[in-house]
Amino acid sequence: MNAWRSTASCRWLPRSRRRPRSRPQRCWGPSSGALRLLAQYKARTGSLTVPRGHVERLEDGTEVKLGVFLSNSKTRRAKLTTDKLAELAALGLEWAA
C-alpha cells in the first residue's frame, strides 16, 4: 500500500518537488561507448550474438543495454546512416555490410 501511495501521490506534487527522471543512455552519442562495448563483448566472448537482455557497464558505472542497442540497430538498419552501418560492419556484423 505504501509503494502505491508514494507513486500515486508523486503525480500531484509540483514539478520542483518531484524526483528527476533518469534519461536513457544515447547509444550513438560521442561518449556513449556502445560500439566500444560491443567490441569488448566480442573480444571477451568471441561472438557478436548478444542476448537482448544483456547489460554492459562503462568505466564510470553507466549501464548500456547492449542487447537492446544491437536489436534496435538491426531492426532499424534501413534508417541508419552509411557511417553507422560501416562502423557496425567493421566489427563483423554481416547484416550491416
Beta strands, then each sheet from edge to edge (+ up, - down):
strand 1: 56-57
strand 2: 63-64
sheet 1: 1+ 2-
end
